[in-house]
Each structure stands twice: as structure tokens, then as C-alpha cells.
């Protein structure tokens, strides 16, 4: 359900609650009844004060006191029942939200997770839904109590001595006016800014912590800390401005609601001018006990208003995931005839970008052919590979596999046709067996071992305490970048897809690992259509065709020998690469 600028929060939450929405209503009613019941003992207190002031039989106090205790226990039980109802409904709302979000995420283009950031999506799924759970389970019953208490208090204030009661209401009304001045659209915008600032700090902190090893090696602590520090400074500046903006309204609010005793003193002075009577003493003592409840009640109302704004912001963040355009499934899926890949006048622009990431790409890859995409960073190599795997849909043009537009191939079949080995291999905190088996869950352990052997991983398996059943990350067991890459290649070998995309797959491998990774590639690429992205140009010299990308378009193409003879961009890149490889520190 779409969250508008002025949303009906309960309508949205009830929609997620489904058949459990009635528990929310029952919980709020029980919470209100508990508030009314919690005020009844104050009437008993008034009766006990009257007995003492008038000098009546003190033996009556005991029965009245036990009555007050019984009503207090009843109020507590009603509130517990209210929380029981709202908690059940809250858990159901949170579960439904997360289920719908995950179902939606499964339909999103894979490129969204790089563009939006997995951390941001995770925070929305976990934290935003948790915010709604807290709001329903705790804040809604508290809000019902905060709404019901003033009604009961109003009755308690005016039923005994309405003149003193009205005087005690004055500071409460003034405080309420100041409280309302702090609410509204401006406060909602500030709450969104607050959440955005937290997102930025969290993202920068994660990036900084992950980069600490590199920072220490190169001694760039001051410079590397700058972005993180700027995020903290920006948040500090915002928090200071926000605090200063609310300083005077908050001071006025707190001063007003705590000024009730000033009015009690004034009441005592006014109503005792003609002499101090037992009735005056009774009423003043009673109001000294009761009126502080207004302070507590108004504070709860202010807090519930703040929590409501947090929930609105959380619901809007959840909407951002539903607003992402999902990939459309073909109504009448077609099956490719072979494993060829054709890019016809392909252009693509990322969301909110001003220029195309790639434009007018024309690439023809025959079935079983090995091609390479090379070029400077930012040239569009990874974007091109991701478009082939349909991480995004092209803005213009078309991409065909086996003569069929990939938009007309079912997602399941397309994923069966393509394996993608990323630059940064991602292994889960599970056993190596389970990590490799991700590509084919029905594979036997023997088949997994065969894939690991073909991927040159046996030296890794042999050194681990539990072999293939060793859990990565457990008991301090970690793999190097090159070792993780070979495990990822084993995963791709097990999948046995006919089209392989390698994105800078040797980037983190040392010399020893690189040799084994290359041997693993040889096994992986046998009889397959191979699309390889590489900065190490020595790995692409035997490709059937090399495409040089610059500024999002193909500027050169051909075999290594043909491109070297052209004396163009590729030759310059290869010569620069060769000099860098042969570079040595001078004596």
C-alpha cells in the first residue's frame, strides 16, 4: 500500500495485519479501559483523605485501601491483555511486511543490489519493519492510554471542586499548545533527514571499517577517515541545528506542564482567604496528588507523536523498494536455439544518471566463442556484462541469446543459461560443500568434489580441518581472495551453464593463485560461450575477439594480433600493461 504525504497509518498497518487487525482494535480498547481503571483508585484516595480530615472512623480506610489495590491490579491485568493482543498483531504485521518485501526483492533486477546497496536494502527490510512492530506492540496501547487518561483526569479534576480543577487545567492547555507547535510537516521532514543522516553514517562507517587493512598498509589514516568524519560532522551539525530549533518550544512545553504546582499554590491562597476549612484542605491535598498526572500524560502524548513520525518515515522507506521497477516476465517465453549472444544497438542509462553508461553497442558473439571486454575503468565493461545477464533491462536496442530477446526468455531459463563469476566472490558462512552446491542444490557430494577438483581446489580442501564440510568463517577459518575465487569457479563448473561471464575474476589472486585460477578457467570454459572482463591483458591474448570499450561504446575490436597491428588504443594499453608488469625498483 502506497504511503502518501499525510498517510492513514492505521489503514496501512491494518492492511498488513489482515485477519489480525481486530487484535489491534481490541488491544487499544483494553489499554484505554486500563487507563480509566487506573484512575479510579484516586477516588479512593480522596475518600481516605476525607476520612482523615473530617476525623471519621479510621477503620474504614483499610477496606477502601484494599479496594484501591484490587482496582490497580485489574488495571494492570487489562494493560497486560492489551499488550498481548497488540504484540500478536505486531508480529503478524512485521512477518507480512518482510514476506511481501522479500517476494518483491526476488522480482527486482539483480543490478539494483549494487546500485542501491545491499546494506540499505537490508536496513529497510530489518529496521523499518521492526519500527512498525514496536509501534503496534507498545506505542499504540500507550497512545490509547495517553488519549484516555486526560478524559478521566478531566472528570477527576472537575467532579470535586471544578474551580480548582479549571485552574489546574490552564498549564496543561498551555503546554499542549506548545507541544502542537513542535509537530507538523516540518517535523516529519526533520525526521526523514534524521534517518537519512543515520543511513549515511552507517554506510560510511561500514566502508571505513572494511578498508582499515588497506588504510594501515598505505598509512592514509587521515585522508581515508575524511568521508566518515564528514558524515559524522554533517550529522552533528544537523543535530545541533535541530536541537536549537526545538530548544525554546521544548523549554516552554516543559515549563508549562511542570507549572501546575504554581497554580495549586495560587488556588490554595484564593480559596483559603475566608479561612481554612476541612473541605479546602481536602481538595488541595487531593489535587496535589492528582494534577502531576497531567505532566506524565502530556509527555506520553508528545512521545507518541514522535513515534508516529518515525513510523511514517519507515513506511515510506518500505515503499521505496516497492517503487523499484521489477523485471517483467514474458507472457509467452521462448527457448534460445543456441548459446550465441548478440547486442544490437544497445544503450542503457542508470536511474537518475544524466548520460548513458553504454550507448549504441553492437557485439556479435558466436556460440562457443571466447571474447574479452577491455578498456579503462568506467568504460562500460561491467555494465555490458550485467545487461547480458539481465541485471537491468536495456534502455534502447535489444540483447538476444540464441536469437531470442532475453526479455522473452523466462527468468529461470535465463539463469540456467548463464553463470557469472564476480570480481568479489561472495561466500556464505556455511560449509564449502553448501557454498558450491548453491548453484545446483540437488547435486551429490561426489559431483561437488568433482567440480572442486576441476577448479583446482583440492589443495584448499586438504588443508582444512573438516575438508569439504569446513564452515567458512567458523573458528577463525578464512580463505584468501584467490582461494575464494576458485571456490566460486567450482560453483560455476557445477552449474554447467553454457554461457560464462567472468568479471575481473583474477583481480584479487596472487601469482600462485592466478595460475590455478587460470587452469580452473580452462576447465570451466571448455565448450562454453565465454565473456571475460579483464584488466590483466595477458589473460585475453588468446580470445577469439577482443572488444575495446571507451566511454560506453566499442571503439576497437578484433584478435590480439589484429589490434596490435592497428596501433590504436588497445596497443597503447597493452604496452603500458607490459611495462607495468616488467617494472622493477631501481638499484
N, C-alpha and C positions, 0 to 999 in steps of 0.2 A: 504494500500500500504506500502511495506517494505521500511524503511528509511536506506539507505546504509551509509557507512562512508563518501562518497562525494555525498550527495543526490542532485537531482534536485528539489529544494524546490518548485518551481512554478509548476512543473509537478504533485507533490503530492497534493498541495493545489488546483490546477485546477481539479484534480480528485474528491476531496471532494466537490468542488463548483458545479460540474455538469453543468447544463444549465446556471448557473450564472457566469461561468468563463469568459465570454465575458465582463462582467461588470468590472472585474479586469483589463483586457486589455484596455478598454475604459477609465477607471479611470487613469491608468498610462499615457496614451496618453494625456488626458486633463491636468494632472499635469505637464507634460513636456511642453505643449503649454503655460500653465500659467507661467512657468519659463521663456520661451522666451519672452512672452508678458511683464513680469515684468522687463525685461532688456531694453525694448525699451524706457522707459522714461529717461534712462541715455543718450540716443542720444539727446533727447530734452534738457536735462541739458547742454550737450556740446554746443548746438546751442544757448542757453541763455547766457552761459559764453562767447561765441564768439561775441555775440551782445554787451555785456558789454565791453569786452577787446578792440574791434575794434571801439567802440563808435558809433555803428549803431543805427537805430531808436529803442528806448526802448519800443515803443508802440507794437512792435511785440512780446515782452516777454509774454504778457497776453494770447494771443491765443495759443502760444506754451505751456505755463504752463497748460492751460485748456486741451490741447491735452494730456499732460503727465498724468493729473488726470484721464481723460477718459480711457486711456490705463491701468492705475493702477487698476481702478475699474473693467475693463474687465479681467485682470489677476486674481483678487480676485474672480470674479464670476466663472471663469474657474476652479480655485482651489476648490471652494465650490462644483461645479458639480463633480469634480474628487472624492472628499471625499464622496459625496452622492453615487456614484457608488461603490466605494470600501467598504463603510460601509454596503450596502445591501449585497454584495458578502461575506463580512467577517461574517456577522450574519448567512448567509446560511451555510458557511463552518463550523462555530462553532456548529450550530444546527446539521448538518450532522455528524460531529465528535462525538458529545455527543450521538446521536441516535445510531450510529454504536457501540460505546463503551458500551452503556447500553445493546444493543442486545447481544453483546459478553459476557458481565458480566453475563447475565442471563443464559448462557450456561456453565459457569465455575463451577467447583466443589465448594461446599459450604465451604470446608476446606481452600480454597485459601484466604478467607477473614480473617481467623485467622492467616494463615501463612504469608501473605503479609502485613496484617494490613489494616483495613478499612480506616484509615487516609491517608495512602499512595495512595490507590486507589482513594479516594475522591479528593485528591490534583491533581492527574493526570487528572481525568475527568474534574475538575473545572479549575484549574490553567493552565494546559498545553494547553487546548483548548482556554482559554482566551488569552494566549500568541499569538496564531495564529490569533485570532480575531484582537488584537492590531496591529500585524504585517501587516495584509492585509489592515485594515481600515486606519492606519496612516503612518506606516513605508514605505509601498510600494509607495504611492504617494510622500512622502518626498524623497524617494530614486530616483524616477523619476526626481524630481526637482533637486536633488543633481547631477544627471548624466547630465541633460540638461543644467544646469547653466554654468558649465565650457566651454561648446561648445559656448554658447552665449557670455560668458565673453571673450573667446579667440578672437572671432570676434570683440568685442568692443575694445580689447586691441591693436589689430594689424591694425585695419582699419584707425585709426587716425595717430598714429606715431608708426610704427612697432618696431622701435629701443627701445623706452621706454617700449613698451609692452613686448618685449622679456626680457628685464632686470627685469621687474616686475614678469615674469613667473618663474625666477630662484628660489626664495624662495619657491614658490608653489610646484615646481617639487621636491625640496629637502625635503619639508615637506611630500609630497606624498610618497616618498621613505621610510621615517621613519615610516609613517603610515602602509605601507605594511609589514614592518618588525615586527610589532606587531600582524599581522593577521596570519592565517595558522592553521595547525593541532594542534600545541601546544596550541594555544589559545582556540581551540574548546575543548580540553581535560580539560583545566583550567575551562572553562565554565561549563562542566559537573561536575567537582569537586565542583564548587561553589554551584550548585543546590543540589548535594548530601549533602553538609555540611548544607544547609538550611533545607533539609528534616530531617536530624539527630537532629538539634537543635529544630525544630518544634515538632518532636516526643518526645524528652526528656522533653521539656517544658510542653507538654500536660500531660505526665505521672507524672511529678512532681506536677503540679497544682492539678491533681486528687488525689494525695496521700497526700496532705497537712494535711487533718484531722488526718490521721494516724501518720504523722511526728510529729505533735504537741502533740498528746497524749503520744507518747513514747519519745519525746524530742530528736529525732535523726536528727535535722536540718542540722548539718554539714555533717554527713555521707550520708544522703539522697540527699543532694544537689550535691554530688560529681560527679555523672554521668552527670547531667545537666551542671555543671561547666566545666567538661572535654569537653563536646560538644562545649561550648562557647569558651573555651581556644583553642581547635583544630581549630575552625573556625577563631579565632583571629590570630593564628599562620599562618594559610593558607593565610589569607587576607594580613598579613604583608609581607610574602614571595612573594606573587603575586604583591603587590604594589612595593616592592623593585626591582622585576624583570622588571617591566614596567617603573620604575622611569626615567631612562636615555632615553629610546626611546621616552617617552611622553614629557620629557623636550626638547629634540631635535626637536620633531614634533611641539610643541607649539612655540618654539623659532624661528623655520624656517618660519612658516606661519605668525608670527607677525613681521618678519623682513622686510616686504615689504617696510616699510617707509624708512628703511636704503637705499634700492635700489632706492627709489624715490628721496632721497636727493642726492645720487650719480648721478642719471640721471639729476637732475637739475644742478648740478655742471658741468657735462660733456657737456651738450647741451647749457649752457649759457656762455661758455668760450669766444665765439666770440661776446658776447653782449646779453642783454636781449631783445628779440623781443616779440611782441604780440603773435606770434604763440607758442613760448616756454612757455610763461605764461599760455596760453590757455590749452596746452597739460598737463602741470604739474598739474594745478588745476583740470583738468578733471580726471587724473589718481589718484590724491589724493582721489577723491570721489569714483572711481570705484574699485580700487585694494583691499580695505578691504573686498569686497565681496568674494574674494578667501579664506580668513580666515574662513568666515562663511560656505562657500561651503565645504571646506575640513573637517571642524568639523562635518558637517552633514553626509558626506561620512563615516567618522570614526564611527560615532554613528550608522549608518545604518548597517555597517559591524558587529558591536557588537550585534545588534538586530537579525541579520540573524543567528548568532551562537546560540542565545537563542532559536530561533525557531527550529533549527536543534535538539537541546537538547530536546525540548518539543515534537517534533515528535518521537524521539527515545523512550521517556518515554511512549508515547501513544502506540508505538509498543510493549512495554513490556507486556501490557495487552493482545494484540492480540497474543503474543507468548505463553501465558499460554495455556497448553493443555486443551481443553474443554472435557466434558463428551460426549461420543458417544451414540447416541440414537439407540436402537435396530431396525434393519430393519423389523423384524417380532416379535413384542412384544408378550410376553406370560403372562398369568394370573396365580398367585400363587394358589395352591389348598387349602392351609390353612394359618395359621399365625405362623407356626414354623420357626425357624431361625437356620441355620447350617453354621458353619465356618469350611471349610475343608482345612487344611494345609496352612493357610493364613499367608502371610508375606507382610510387607509394609515398604517402606523407603521414608522419606520426600526428596524433591528435595534438592540436594547439601549436603545431610547428608552422613556420612561415614559408618554408621551402620543402621540396620533395627530398626524401632520403635517397631514393633512386628514381631515375626517370628514363623512359624510352629504352629499357633494357631488352635486347634481343639475343637470346642464348639458345643454342641447339645442342642437346646432349643425347647422343645415341644410347640405346640400351647396351649396358655392359661397358660403356666408355668411362675413362677416368679423366676428370677435368679438375683444374685448380682455379681458385679465385684469389688474386693477389692485388696489392695496392697499399697505399698509405692508410693509416688509421682514419676512420671517418669517411672512407670512400664508398661504403655501402655493401661490403662483403658479407658481413653477418646478417644484415637486413635482407639481402638477396637469398641467403640460405634459409632464413626463417620464413620468408614468403613461400619458398618451395615446400616447406613442411607445414604451411598454412598456420603459422603463428599469428598472422594477420591476413586479412583479405586485401588484395591489391586495390589501389585507388583507381587505376586505369589499366587496360590491357588484360591479359589472361596468362595463366600458367597451366600447362597440360602435362599430365603423366600418362604415357601410353595413348596419346591422342584424345584424352578426356580432361576437360577442365576440372581442376581439383575441387572446385565448388560443387561439382556434380558427382563427386566421389564421397561415399559415406565416411564419417569420421573414423569409424572402426577399421574400414578397409585401408584408408589413407595411413593410419598409424601402423598397420601391418606392413605396409609397403615401404616405410621409411624408418631408419634408425638414425639417431642424432647423438654424436659423441661431443659433448661440450668442452670448451676450454677449461672450465672449472667443474670437474666431475663431482657429482653430488652423491655421496654415500650416506645411507641412513644408519642410525645407531642400532644395527641389527647384525646378525652373523653374515659372513661373506656369502654363504650359501643363499640366504634370503635376499641379499643385495643383488646378486646375479640373477636370481630367479624372478626378480621383479618384471623382467621383460617377457617371461613365459611362466606364469605361476604353476602350470601343470607339468613342468619339466621335472625329470627324476634327478636324484643326486648324481647318478652316473653321467647324465647329459651335462649337468653343471660342471662336473670335473673335466669333462672333455673340452668344454668351452674355455675353462680356466687354463688348461694345458695349451690350447691353440693360441691363447692370448699371452703366453709366456709368463704365467702367474705362479708356476709351481714353486719357484724359489720363495715367493711370498707365503704360500700355504705351508711350506715345510718349516719355516722359522716361527710360525705362530703356535702357541701352546695347545690350542684345540683344533688346529688345522682349519678346514673349511667352516667349522662350526664356531670359530672365534668371533666374538661380538666386537665390532669396531667401536672404539671409544671406551670400552669397559676395561677396568684395571690398568689404565694407562696405556692401552694398546692403540697406537695410531699408525697410519700409513703415510708415506711421503706422497708428494704430488704426482710423481711418475707412477708410483705403485697404485694409487687410486685410479689413475688413468687406465692402467692395464685391467683393473677390475671392471671399469666401465666398458672397456672394449670386449671383455668376456661377456658382459651383459648383452652387448650388441651382437656378438657371434651367436649366442644362444637364441636370440630373437630371430636371426637369419632373415632379416628383411632384404629385399632385392636392391634397395636404394640406400646408400650410406652417405651421411653428411658429417664431415669432420671439421669442427670449428676450432682452429688453433690448438689441435689436440696434443701437440708436443710442447706447448708453451712452458709448462712447469716441470719438464723432465730434465734430469741431469744427463751427462754423456752416456753413462751406463744404461740408465732407464730409457733414454731416447732410442738406443739401438734395439732394445727389447720391444719398445712401443712400435717401432717401425716394422719389426718382424711380426708383431701382433696385427698391425695394419695389413700386412701382406696376406695373412690368413683371412682376415675379415673381408678384404676387398675382392677375393677370388670370385670371378663370375658375377660381380655386382656392379651396378652403376655407382660411381664414386664421385662425390663433390667435396673437394678439400679446400679449406681456407688456411693459408699459412703465411707467416712472416719469415720463417726459415726457408729461404728459396731453394736450398739444397734438397728439400723434400719434394719439390714439384717438378724437377727437371725431366722426369720420365712420364709426366702426364701426357695424355693424348692431345689435350688442348689446354692452354693457359689463357685465362681472361684477366686482363689488367683493368681494374676499376679505379676511376678518378672522379670525384665529385658526383658520385651516384650513377655513373654511366660507363659503358665499356669503351675504352679508348684504344685498346690493342687486344689482339687475340691471335693465337697460333701455338705451334710447338715451341719448346725451349730454343731449339736451333734457329727456327724461323724468326723468333722475336729478337734473338741476339743479333741476327743479320740486319734487322730493321734499324738498329742503332737508335731506339726510341726510349720511352720511359722504362720499359722492362729491363733493357740492357743497363741503363744507369742504376736501377735498383739492384740488379744482380751484382754489378761491380762494387757498389757501395757495401752490399752484404758480404761479398768475398773479402774486401779489405777489413771489415769489422771482425770477421772470423779469424783472419790471419794476423790481426793486430797483436803486438806484444809490448810489454813495458820495456823501455829503453834501458841500456846499461847505465 
